[in-house]
């Protein structure tokens, strides 16, 4: 909304022949800021692509990091069960909760954030609760529940 109001102010001023301090910042022909941010944008895209490829089991690794028994109480890990990546969390009483580790946005594998106690996608930042419910997008669907007894 702020951008819309600012755009309206700048455009109205330009139509009336006035000068605006933000004119250069919002000039559609500006190139300097785009060029300055290009390396960071390319690096972010490169990192996302690397993570996506790394998570494919038939490429450079299986994207998992331990057996299903490995998470200590309060922690989570990604395991592969039946060929599918599963995000497994062990609660304080030793019970296991499992959801699909494949993010529903574009398929990267989530990782457990011990500080926040959430599953987080390294590709675009989606966050999920231990039960797989969405806490933050861009993913639009929760992580699919898995039966820990089948792991
Ligand atoms: S793949 Fe984009 S947020 Fe997970």
Boltz pocket constraint, residues with backbone or C-beta under 6 A from the ligand:
constraints:
  - pocket:
      binder: B
      contacts: [[A, 103], [A, 104], [A, 105], [A, 106], [A, 107], [A, 108], [A, 121], [A, 122], [A, 123], [A, 124], [A, 125], [A, 126], [A, 137], [A, 138], [A, 139]]
      max_distance: 6.0
